[in-house]
C-alpha cells in the first residue's frame, strides 16, 4: 500500500474512533477494503502523531477524548 492509502485510512479510522471507541478487530472489519499492512501502518501513523489512545477496556479512541483512559496518577490522557 502506498503512503496515500495509509494517510487515507488513518483519516477514516481517526474519524471513526473519534465518534466511538473500537477494538482492533472492529477497525479491521469496518475498514476491510484496506489490507492488514495498510491498517497497521495507519494506526502506527496515528500513534506517532499522538492521536491514538485506548479506553480502559482496550478499545482504540482519540487521545484526550471523553472515552480515553486516564494515565495512572496523572489525571490526563
PDB file of N, CA, C and O in Angstrom:
ATOM      1  N   UNK A   1       0.845  -1.197   0.000  1.00  0.00           N
ATOM      2  CA  UNK A   1       0.000   0.000   0.000  1.00  0.00           C
ATOM      3  C   UNK A   1       0.873   1.237   0.000  1.00  0.00           C
ATOM      4  O   UNK A   1       1.847   1.321   0.748  1.00  0.00           O
ATOM      5  N   UNK A   2       0.527   2.182  -0.828  1.00  0.00           N
ATOM      6  CA  UNK A   2       1.299   3.411  -0.916  1.00  0.00           C
ATOM      7  C   UNK A   2       0.991   4.346   0.235  1.00  0.00           C
ATOM      8  O   UNK A   2       0.008   4.165   0.953  1.00  0.00           O
ATOM      9  N   UNK A   3       1.846   5.354   0.405  1.00  0.00           N
ATOM     10  CA  UNK A   3       1.662   6.305   1.503  1.00  0.00           C
ATOM     11  C   UNK A   3       0.310   7.010   1.470  1.00  0.00           C
ATOM     12  O   UNK A   3      -0.254   7.305   2.523  1.00  0.00           O
ATOM     13  N   UNK A   4      -0.218   7.284   0.279  1.00  0.00           N
ATOM     14  CA  UNK A   4      -1.520   7.962   0.191  1.00  0.00           C
ATOM     15  C   UNK A   4      -2.636   7.107   0.772  1.00  0.00           C
ATOM     16  O   UNK A   4      -3.541   7.625   1.427  1.00  0.00           O
ATOM     17  N   UNK A   5      -2.576   5.793   0.533  1.00  0.00           N
ATOM     18  CA  UNK A   5      -3.589   4.877   1.084  1.00  0.00           C
ATOM     19  C   UNK A   5      -3.510   4.850   2.600  1.00  0.00           C
ATOM     20  O   UNK A   5      -4.539   4.790   3.274  1.00  0.00           O
ATOM     21  N   UNK A   6      -2.288   4.893   3.150  1.00  0.00           N
ATOM     22  CA  UNK A   6      -2.108   4.873   4.596  1.00  0.00           C
ATOM     23  C   UNK A   6      -2.694   6.144   5.204  1.00  0.00           C
ATOM     24  O   UNK A   6      -3.402   6.082   6.209  1.00  0.00           O
ATOM     25  N   UNK A   7      -2.404   7.293   4.601  1.00  0.00           N
ATOM     26  CA  UNK A   7      -2.935   8.572   5.085  1.00  0.00           C
ATOM     27  C   UNK A   7      -4.461   8.560   5.001  1.00  0.00           C
ATOM     28  O   UNK A   7      -5.143   8.994   5.930  1.00  0.00           O
ATOM     29  N   UNK A   8      -4.987   8.067   3.895  1.00  0.00           N
ATOM     30  CA  UNK A   8      -6.446   7.989   3.715  1.00  0.00           C
ATOM     31  C   UNK A   8      -7.071   7.101   4.787  1.00  0.00           C
ATOM     32  O   UNK A   8      -8.065   7.474   5.410  1.00  0.00           O
ATOM     33  N   UNK A   9      -6.484   5.925   4.996  1.00  0.00           N
ATOM     34  CA  UNK A   9      -7.010   5.001   6.002  1.00  0.00           C
ATOM     35  C   UNK A   9      -6.911   5.612   7.397  1.00  0.00           C
ATOM     36  O   UNK A   9      -7.845   5.491   8.190  1.00  0.00           O
ATOM     37  N   UNK A  10      -5.794   6.265   7.707  1.00  0.00           N
ATOM     38  CA  UNK A  10      -5.614   6.880   9.030  1.00  0.00           C
ATOM     39  C   UNK A  10      -6.702   7.923   9.285  1.00  0.00           C
ATOM     40  O   UNK A  10      -7.252   7.994  10.385  1.00  0.00           O
ATOM     41  N   UNK A  11      -7.006   8.721   8.284  1.00  0.00           N
ATOM     42  CA  UNK A  11      -8.049   9.736   8.435  1.00  0.00           C
ATOM     43  C   UNK A  11      -9.405   9.132   8.701  1.00  0.00           C
ATOM     44  O   UNK A  11     -10.148   9.617   9.555  1.00  0.00           O
ATOM     45  N   UNK A  12      -9.739   8.068   7.975  1.00  0.00           N
ATOM     46  CA  UNK A  12     -11.034   7.413   8.153  1.00  0.00           C
ATOM     47  C   UNK A  12     -11.120   6.716   9.509  1.00  0.00           C
ATOM     48  O   UNK A  12     -12.152   6.762  10.179  1.00  0.00           O
ATOM     49  N   UNK A  13     -10.027   6.072   9.900  1.00  0.00           N
ATOM     50  CA  UNK A  13     -10.003   5.387  11.197  1.00  0.00           C
ATOM     51  C   UNK A  13     -10.142   6.410  12.318  1.00  0.00           C
ATOM     52  O   UNK A  13     -10.902   6.196  13.263  1.00  0.00           O
ATOM     53  N   UNK A  14      -9.411   7.521  12.219  1.00  0.00           N
ATOM     54  CA  UNK A  14      -9.473   8.536  13.269  1.00  0.00           C
ATOM     55  C   UNK A  14     -10.889   9.104  13.388  1.00  0.00           C
ATOM     56  O   UNK A  14     -11.388   9.296  14.497  1.00  0.00           O
ATOM     57  N   UNK A  15     -11.525   9.367  12.273  1.00  0.00           N
ATOM     58  CA  UNK A  15     -12.899   9.877  12.299  1.00  0.00           C
ATOM     59  C   UNK A  15     -13.812   8.882  13.014  1.00  0.00           C
ATOM     60  O   UNK A  15     -14.670   9.278  13.803  1.00  0.00           O
ATOM     61  N   UNK A  16     -13.627   7.596  12.738  1.00  0.00           N
ATOM     62  CA  UNK A  16     -14.468   6.567  13.359  1.00  0.00           C
ATOM     63  C   UNK A  16     -14.229   6.485  14.864  1.00  0.00           C
ATOM     64  O   UNK A  16     -15.182   6.411  15.639  1.00  0.00           O
ATOM     65  N   UNK A  17     -12.965   6.496  15.282  1.00  0.00           N
ATOM     66  CA  UNK A  17     -12.691   6.333  16.715  1.00  0.00           C
ATOM     67  C   UNK A  17     -12.935   7.619  17.504  1.00  0.00           C
ATOM     68  O   UNK A  17     -13.040   7.582  18.730  1.00  0.00           O
ATOM     69  N   UNK A  18     -13.026   8.749  16.812  1.00  0.00           N
ATOM     70  CA  UNK A  18     -13.449   9.979  17.493  1.00  0.00           C
ATOM     71  C   UNK A  18     -14.911   9.861  17.904  1.00  0.00           C
ATOM     72  O   UNK A  18     -15.308  10.334  18.968  1.00  0.00           O
ATOM     73  N   UNK A  19     -15.708   9.222  17.045  1.00  0.00           N
ATOM     74  CA  UNK A  19     -17.149   9.076  17.296  1.00  0.00           C
ATOM     75  C   UNK A  19     -17.432   8.023  18.361  1.00  0.00           C
ATOM     76  O   UNK A  19     -18.300   8.209  19.214  1.00  0.00           O
ATOM     77  N   UNK A  20     -16.695   6.919  18.306  1.00  0.00           N
ATOM     78  CA  UNK A  20     -16.898   5.829  19.262  1.00  0.00           C
ATOM     79  C   UNK A  20     -15.663   4.933  19.258  1.00  0.00           C
ATOM     80  O   UNK A  20     -15.132   4.617  18.194  1.00  0.00           O
ATOM     81  N   UNK A  21     -15.202   4.520  20.440  1.00  0.00           N
ATOM     82  CA  UNK A  21     -14.033   3.646  20.512  1.00  0.00           C
ATOM     83  C   UNK A  21     -14.296   2.308  19.821  1.00  0.00           C
ATOM     84  O   UNK A  21     -15.420   1.806  19.821  1.00  0.00           O
ATOM     85  N   UNK A  22     -13.251   1.746  19.238  1.00  0.00           N
ATOM     86  CA  UNK A  22     -13.371   0.469  18.543  1.00  0.00           C
ATOM     87  C   UNK A  22     -12.209  -0.445  18.917  1.00  0.00           C
ATOM     88  O   UNK A  22     -11.078   0.012  19.083  1.00  0.00           O
ATOM     89  N   UNK A  23     -12.495  -1.729  19.048  1.00  0.00           N
ATOM     90  CA  UNK A  23     -11.421  -2.715  19.193  1.00  0.00           C
ATOM     91  C   UNK A  23     -10.718  -2.857  17.852  1.00  0.00           C
ATOM     92  O   UNK A  23     -11.283  -2.537  16.805  1.00  0.00           O
ATOM     93  N   UNK A  24      -9.464  -3.345  17.894  1.00  0.00           N
ATOM     94  CA  UNK A  24      -8.701  -3.508  16.654  1.00  0.00           C
ATOM     95  C   UNK A  24      -9.488  -4.340  15.642  1.00  0.00           C
ATOM     96  O   UNK A  24      -9.559  -3.988  14.465  1.00  0.00           O
ATOM     97  N   UNK A  25     -10.078  -5.442  16.101  1.00  0.00           N
ATOM     98  CA  UNK A  25     -10.819  -6.315  15.177  1.00  0.00           C
ATOM     99  C   UNK A  25     -11.975  -5.573  14.517  1.00  0.00           C
ATOM    100  O   UNK A  25     -12.266  -5.792  13.340  1.00  0.00           O
ATOM    101  N   UNK A  26     -12.639  -4.691  15.277  1.00  0.00           N
ATOM    102  CA  UNK A  26     -13.729  -3.900  14.703  1.00  0.00           C
ATOM    103  C   UNK A  26     -13.209  -2.940  13.639  1.00  0.00           C
ATOM    104  O   UNK A  26     -13.858  -2.725  12.615  1.00  0.00           O
ATOM    105  N   UNK A  27     -12.031  -2.364  13.889  1.00  0.00           N
ATOM    106  CA  UNK A  27     -11.414  -1.480  12.892  1.00  0.00           C
ATOM    107  C   UNK A  27     -11.072  -2.280  11.640  1.00  0.00           C
ATOM    108  O   UNK A  27     -11.357  -1.846  10.524  1.00  0.00           O
ATOM    109  N   UNK A  28     -10.462  -3.446  11.827  1.00  0.00           N
ATOM    110  CA  UNK A  28     -10.096  -4.295  10.685  1.00  0.00           C
ATOM    111  C   UNK A  28     -11.330  -4.691   9.885  1.00  0.00           C
ATOM    112  O   UNK A  28     -11.297  -4.698   8.654  1.00  0.00           O
ATOM    113  N   UNK A  29     -12.421  -5.022  10.580  1.00  0.00           N
ATOM    114  CA  UNK A  29     -13.663  -5.411   9.889  1.00  0.00           C
ATOM    115  C   UNK A  29     -14.286  -4.225   9.161  1.00  0.00           C
ATOM    116  O   UNK A  29     -14.694  -4.340   8.006  1.00  0.00           O
ATOM    117  N   UNK A  30     -14.355  -3.080   9.849  1.00  0.00           N
ATOM    118  CA  UNK A  30     -15.007  -1.897   9.264  1.00  0.00           C
ATOM    119  C   UNK A  30     -14.240  -1.370   8.058  1.00  0.00           C
ATOM    120  O   UNK A  30     -14.834  -0.859   7.109  1.00  0.00           O
ATOM    121  N   UNK A  31     -12.931  -1.495   8.101  1.00  0.00           N
ATOM    122  CA  UNK A  31     -12.093  -0.956   7.020  1.00  0.00           C
ATOM    123  C   UNK A  31     -11.444  -2.076   6.210  1.00  0.00           C
ATOM    124  O   UNK A  31     -10.284  -1.980   5.810  1.00  0.00           O
ATOM    125  N   UNK A  32     -12.206  -3.130   5.980  1.00  0.00           N
ATOM    126  CA  UNK A  32     -11.682  -4.309   5.283  1.00  0.00           C
ATOM    127  C   UNK A  32     -11.322  -4.038   3.823  1.00  0.00           C
ATOM    128  O   UNK A  32     -10.707  -4.882   3.171  1.00  0.00           O
ATOM    129  N   UNK A  33     -11.699  -2.875   3.312  1.00  0.00           N
ATOM    130  CA  UNK A  33     -11.277  -2.515   1.955  1.00  0.00           C
ATOM    131  C   UNK A  33      -9.761  -2.290   1.906  1.00  0.00           C
ATOM    132  O   UNK A  33      -9.149  -2.339   0.839  1.00  0.00           O
ATOM    133  N   UNK A  34      -9.164  -2.040   3.089  1.00  0.00           N
ATOM    134  CA  UNK A  34      -7.711  -1.880   3.188  1.00  0.00           C
ATOM    135  C   UNK A  34      -7.107  -3.189   3.674  1.00  0.00           C
ATOM    136  O   UNK A  34      -7.726  -3.908   4.460  1.00  0.00           O
ATOM    137  N   UNK A  35      -5.899  -3.501   3.209  1.00  0.00           N
ATOM    138  CA  UNK A  35      -5.250  -4.717   3.683  1.00  0.00           C
ATOM    139  C   UNK A  35      -4.673  -4.506   5.088  1.00  0.00           C
ATOM    140  O   UNK A  35      -4.609  -3.385   5.593  1.00  0.00           O
ATOM    141  N   UNK A  36      -4.257  -5.614   5.698  1.00  0.00           N
ATOM    142  CA  UNK A  36      -3.759  -5.583   7.070  1.00  0.00           C
ATOM    143  C   UNK A  36      -2.609  -4.589   7.231  1.00  0.00           C
ATOM    144  O   UNK A  36      -2.585  -3.812   8.186  1.00  0.00           O
ATOM    145  N   UNK A  37      -1.665  -4.615   6.307  1.00  0.00           N
ATOM    146  CA  UNK A  37      -0.490  -3.749   6.409  1.00  0.00           C
ATOM    147  C   UNK A  37      -0.903  -2.270   6.385  1.00  0.00           C
ATOM    148  O   UNK A  37      -0.353  -1.465   7.137  1.00  0.00           O
ATOM    149  N   UNK A  38      -1.844  -1.915   5.547  1.00  0.00           N
ATOM    150  CA  UNK A  38      -2.296  -0.520   5.467  1.00  0.00           C
ATOM    151  C   UNK A  38      -2.947  -0.091   6.784  1.00  0.00           C
ATOM    152  O   UNK A  38      -2.685   1.004   7.282  1.00  0.00           O
ATOM    153  N   UNK A  39      -3.787  -0.948   7.341  1.00  0.00           N
ATOM    154  CA  UNK A  39      -4.437  -0.623   8.611  1.00  0.00           C
ATOM    155  C   UNK A  39      -3.392  -0.498   9.719  1.00  0.00           C
ATOM    156  O   UNK A  39      -3.439   0.439  10.517  1.00  0.00           O
ATOM    157  N   UNK A  40      -2.458  -1.434   9.767  1.00  0.00           N
ATOM    158  CA  UNK A  40      -1.412  -1.393  10.793  1.00  0.00           C
ATOM    159  C   UNK A  40      -0.562  -0.123  10.654  1.00  0.00           C
ATOM    160  O   UNK A  40      -0.240   0.522  11.652  1.00  0.00           O
ATOM    161  N   UNK A  41      -0.206   0.227   9.432  1.00  0.00           N
ATOM    162  CA  UNK A  41       0.596   1.442   9.218  1.00  0.00           C
ATOM    163  C   UNK A  41      -0.208   2.699   9.554  1.00  0.00           C
ATOM    164  O   UNK A  41       0.344   3.667  10.077  1.00  0.00           O
ATOM    165  N   UNK A  42      -1.504   2.686   9.257  1.00  0.00           N
ATOM    166  CA  UNK A  42      -2.360   3.830   9.576  1.00  0.00           C
ATOM    167  C   UNK A  42      -2.452   4.016  11.089  1.00  0.00           C
ATOM    168  O   UNK A  42      -2.371   5.141  11.581  1.00  0.00           O
ATOM    169  N   UNK A  43      -2.621   2.921  11.825  1.00  0.00           N
ATOM    170  CA  UNK A  43      -2.663   3.006  13.284  1.00  0.00           C
ATOM    171  C   UNK A  43      -1.312   3.460  13.834  1.00  0.00           C
ATOM    172  O   UNK A  43      -1.251   4.234  14.789  1.00  0.00           O
ATOM    173  N   UNK A  44      -0.234   2.976  13.225  1.00  0.00           N
ATOM    174  CA  UNK A  44       1.107   3.423  13.622  1.00  0.00           C
ATOM    175  C   UNK A  44       1.286   4.915  13.397  1.00  0.00           C
ATOM    176  O   UNK A  44       1.890   5.602  14.221  1.00  0.00           O
ATOM    177  N   UNK A  45       0.767   5.418  12.289  1.00  0.00           N
ATOM    178  CA  UNK A  45       0.848   6.850  11.982  1.00  0.00           C
ATOM    179  C   UNK A  45       0.078   7.657  13.032  1.00  0.00           C
ATOM    180  O   UNK A  45       0.577   8.668  13.527  1.00  0.00           O
ATOM    181  N   UNK A  46      -1.128   7.213  13.367  1.00  0.00           N
ATOM    182  CA  UNK A  46      -1.917   7.915  14.379  1.00  0.00           C
ATOM    183  C   UNK A  46      -1.209   7.894  15.734  1.00  0.00           C
ATOM    184  O   UNK A  46      -1.259   8.868  16.485  1.00  0.00           O
ATOM    185  N   UNK A  47      -0.551   6.777  16.039  1.00  0.00           N
ATOM    186  CA  UNK A  47       0.195   6.678  17.292  1.00  0.00           C
ATOM    187  C   UNK A  47       1.370   7.665  17.292  1.00  0.00           C
ATOM    188  O   UNK A  47       1.584   8.381  18.270  1.00  0.00           O
ATOM    189  N   UNK A  48       2.118   7.697  16.202  1.00  0.00           N
ATOM    190  CA  UNK A  48       3.259   8.621  16.082  1.00  0.00           C
ATOM    191  C   UNK A  48       2.809  10.071  16.202  1.00  0.00           C
ATOM    192  O   UNK A  48       3.528  10.901  16.758  1.00  0.00           O
ATOM    193  N   UNK A  49       1.634  10.377  15.690  1.00  0.00           N
ATOM    194  CA  UNK A  49       1.088  11.739  15.750  1.00  0.00           C
ATOM    195  C   UNK A  49       0.441  12.029  17.102  1.00  0.00           C
ATOM    196  O   UNK A  49      -0.112  13.106  17.324  1.00  0.00           O
ATOM    197  N   UNK A  50       0.520  11.053  17.995  1.00  0.00           N
ATOM    198  CA  UNK A  50      -0.052  11.150  19.339  1.00  0.00           C
ATOM    199  C   UNK A  50      -1.560  11.439  19.313  1.00  0.00           C
ATOM    200  O   UNK A  50      -2.082  12.168  20.156  1.00  0.00           O
ATOM    201  N   UNK A  51      -2.236  10.852  18.332  1.00  0.00           N
ATOM    202  CA  UNK A  51      -3.691  10.997  18.212  1.00  0.00           C
ATOM    203  C   UNK A  51      -4.424   9.768  18.734  1.00  0.00           C
ATOM    204  O   UNK A  51      -5.630   9.812  18.976  1.00  0.00           O
ATOM    205  N   UNK A  52      -3.690   8.674  18.907  1.00  0.00           N
ATOM    206  CA  UNK A  52      -4.305   7.396  19.246  1.00  0.00           C
ATOM    207  C   UNK A  52      -4.170   7.134  20.743  1.00  0.00           C
ATOM    208  O   UNK A  52      -3.119   7.370  21.338  1.00  0.00           O
ATOM    209  N   UNK A  53      -5.242   6.649  21.331  1.00  0.00           N
ATOM    210  CA  UNK A  53      -5.241   6.298  22.750  1.00  0.00           C
ATOM    211  C   UNK A  53      -6.131   5.090  22.915  1.00  0.00           C
ATOM    212  O   UNK A  53      -6.688   4.593  21.936  1.00  0.00           O
ATOM    213  N   UNK A  54      -6.275   4.609  24.140  1.00  0.00           N
ATOM    214  CA  UNK A  54      -7.154   3.470  24.393  1.00  0.00           C
ATOM    215  C   UNK A  54      -8.096   3.776  25.542  1.00  0.00           C
ATOM    216  O   UNK A  54      -7.816   4.593  26.419  1.00  0.00           O
ATOM    217  N   UNK A  55      -9.223   3.083  25.498  1.00  0.00           N
ATOM    218  CA  UNK A  55     -10.150   3.140  26.620  1.00  0.00           C
ATOM    219  C   UNK A  55      -9.633   2.192  27.698  1.00  0.00           C
ATOM    220  O   UNK A  55      -8.699   1.424  27.466  1.00  0.00           O
ATOM    221  N   UNK A  56     -10.237   2.251  28.855  1.00  0.00           N
ATOM    222  CA  UNK A  56      -9.857   1.342  29.939  1.00  0.00           C
ATOM    223  C   UNK A  56     -10.067  -0.121  29.533  1.00  0.00           C
ATOM    224  O   UNK A  56      -9.401  -1.013  30.058  1.00  0.00           O
ATOM    225  N   UNK A  57     -10.990  -0.365  28.602  1.00  0.00           N
ATOM    226  CA  UNK A  57     -11.280  -1.732  28.130  1.00  0.00           C
ATOM    227  C   UNK A  57     -10.361  -2.167  26.989  1.00  0.00           C
ATOM    228  O   UNK A  57     -10.424  -3.318  26.557  1.00  0.00           O
ATOM    229  N   UNK A  58      -9.511  -1.268  26.497  1.00  0.00           N
ATOM    230  CA  UNK A  58      -8.582  -1.627  25.428  1.00  0.00           C
ATOM    231  C   UNK A  58      -9.052  -1.300  24.022  1.00  0.00           C
ATOM    232  O   UNK A  58      -8.408  -1.681  23.045  1.00  0.00           O
ATOM    233  N   UNK A  59     -10.188  -0.587  23.914  1.00  0.00           N
ATOM    234  CA  UNK A  59     -10.616  -0.153  22.581  1.00  0.00           C
ATOM    235  C   UNK A  59      -9.822   1.089  22.188  1.00  0.00           C
ATOM    236  O   UNK A  59      -9.420   1.869  23.051  1.00  0.00           O
ATOM    237  N   UNK A  60      -9.598   1.271  20.899  1.00  0.00           N
ATOM    238  CA  UNK A  60      -8.863   2.428  20.416  1.00  0.00           C
ATOM    239  C   UNK A  60      -9.784   3.637  20.343  1.00  0.00           C
ATOM    240  O   UNK A  60     -10.938   3.533  19.927  1.00  0.00           O
ATOM    241  N   UNK A  61      -9.253   4.790  20.754  1.00  0.00           N
ATOM    242  CA  UNK A  61     -10.033   6.016  20.726  1.00  0.00           C
ATOM    243  C   UNK A  61      -9.090   7.189  20.466  1.00  0.00           C
ATOM    244  O   UNK A  61      -7.871   7.022  20.423  1.00  0.00           O
ATOM    245  N   UNK A  62      -9.663   8.359  20.296  1.00  0.00           N
ATOM    246  CA  UNK A  62      -8.868   9.570  20.081  1.00  0.00           C
ATOM    247  C   UNK A  62      -8.281  10.022  21.412  1.00  0.00           C
ATOM    248  O   UNK A  62      -8.968  10.043  22.433  1.00  0.00           O
ATOM    249  N   UNK A  63      -7.018  10.379  21.388  1.00  0.00           N
ATOM    250  CA  UNK A  63      -6.339  10.873  22.594  1.00  0.00           C
ATOM    251  C   UNK A  63      -7.066  12.114  23.111  1.00  0.00           C
ATOM    252  O   UNK A  63      -7.405  13.012  22.340  1.00  0.00           O
ATOM    253  N   UNK A  64      -7.298  12.154  24.413  1.00  0.00           N
ATOM    254  CA  UNK A  64      -7.940  13.303  25.020  1.00  0.00           C
ATOM    255  C   UNK A  64      -9.455  13.312  24.893  1.00  0.00           C
ATOM    256  O   UNK A  64     -10.110  14.236  25.375  1.00  0.00           O
ATOM    257  N   UNK A  65     -10.018  12.300  24.253  1.00  0.00           N
ATOM    258  CA  UNK A  65     -11.474  12.255  24.097  1.00  0.00           C
ATOM    259  C   UNK A  65     -12.126  11.850  25.412  1.00  0.00           C
ATOM    260  O   UNK A  65     -11.453  11.432  26.354  1.00  0.00           O
ATOM    261  N   UNK A  66     -13.438  11.981  25.459  1.00  0.00           N
ATOM    262  CA  UNK A  66     -14.173  11.599  26.670  1.00  0.00           C
ATOM    263  C   UNK A  66     -14.080  10.104  26.936  1.00  0.00           C
ATOM    264  O   UNK A  66     -14.387   9.649  28.038  1.00  0.00           O
ATOM    265  N   UNK A  67     -13.661   9.338  25.939  1.00  0.00           N
ATOM    266  CA  UNK A  67     -13.554   7.879  26.074  1.00  0.00           C
ATOM    267  C   UNK A  67     -12.177   7.454  26.598  1.00  0.00           C
ATOM    268  O   UNK A  67     -12.027   6.342  27.106  1.00  0.00           O
ATOM    269  N   UNK A  68     -11.183   8.319  26.480  1.00  0.00           N
ATOM    270  CA  UNK A  68      -9.791   7.948  26.748  1.00  0.00           C
ATOM    271  C   UNK A  68      -9.569   7.567  28.203  1.00  0.00           C
ATOM    272  O   UNK A  68     -10.049   8.229  29.124  1.00  0.00           O
ATOM    273  N   UNK A  69      -8.829   6.481  28.383  1.00  0.00           N
ATOM    274  CA  UNK A  69      -8.436   6.077  29.734  1.00  0.00           C
ATOM    275  C   UNK A  69      -7.445   7.100  30.266  1.00  0.00           C
ATOM    276  O   UNK A  69      -6.676   7.682  29.500  1.00  0.00           O
ATOM    277  N   UNK A  70      -7.458   7.317  31.551  1.00  0.00           N
ATOM    278  CA  UNK A  70      -6.543   8.263  32.173  1.00  0.00           C
ATOM    279  C   UNK A  70      -5.257   7.542  32.577  1.00  0.00           C
ATOM    280  O   UNK A  70      -5.292   6.384  32.992  1.00  0.00           O
ATOM    281  N   UNK A  71      -4.132   8.230  32.454  1.00  0.00           N
ATOM    282  CA  UNK A  71      -2.876   7.675  32.923  1.00  0.00           C
ATOM    283  C   UNK A  71      -2.916   7.607  34.446  1.00  0.00           C
ATOM    284  O   UNK A  71      -3.377   8.549  35.090  1.00  0.00           O
ATOM    285  N   UNK A  72      -2.444   6.520  35.027  1.00  0.00           N
ATOM    286  CA  UNK A  72      -2.475   6.407  36.489  1.00  0.00           C
ATOM    287  C   UNK A  72      -1.724   7.573  37.147  1.00  0.00           C
ATOM    288  O   UNK A  72      -0.577   7.862  36.805  1.00  0.00           O
ATOM    289  N   UNK A  73      -2.389   8.227  38.085  1.00  0.00           N
ATOM    290  CA  UNK A  73      -1.758   9.296  38.833  1.00  0.00           C
ATOM    291  C   UNK A  73      -1.626  10.624  38.145  1.00  0.00           C
ATOM    292  O   UNK A  73      -1.193  11.589  38.775  1.00  0.00           O
ATOM    293  N   UNK A  74      -1.984  10.725  36.857  1.00  0.00           N
ATOM    294  CA  UNK A  74      -1.772  11.978  36.134  1.00  0.00           C
ATOM    295  C   UNK A  74      -3.050  12.798  35.990  1.00  0.00           C
ATOM    296  O   UNK A  74      -3.002  14.025  35.910  1.00  0.00           O
ATOM    297  N   UNK A  75      -4.181  12.121  35.958  1.00  0.00           N
ATOM    298  CA  UNK A  75      -5.438  12.809  35.752  1.00  0.00           C
ATOM    299  C   UNK A  75      -5.669  13.236  34.312  1.00  0.00           C
ATOM    300  O   UNK A  75      -6.675  13.881  34.017  1.00  0.00           O
ATOM    301  N   UNK A  76      -4.750  12.887  33.402  1.00  0.00           N
ATOM    302  CA  UNK A  76      -4.911  13.254  31.991  1.00  0.00           C
ATOM    303  C   UNK A  76      -4.681  12.052  31.095  1.00  0.00           C
ATOM    304  O   UNK A  76      -4.083  11.054  31.497  1.00  0.00           O
ATOM    305  N   UNK A  77      -5.169  12.174  29.876  1.00  0.00           N
ATOM    306  CA  UNK A  77      -4.960  11.123  28.869  1.00  0.00           C
ATOM    307  C   UNK A  77      -3.719  11.436  28.085  1.00  0.00           C
ATOM    308  O   UNK A  77      -3.352  10.683  27.183  1.00  0.00           O
TER     309      UNK A  77
END
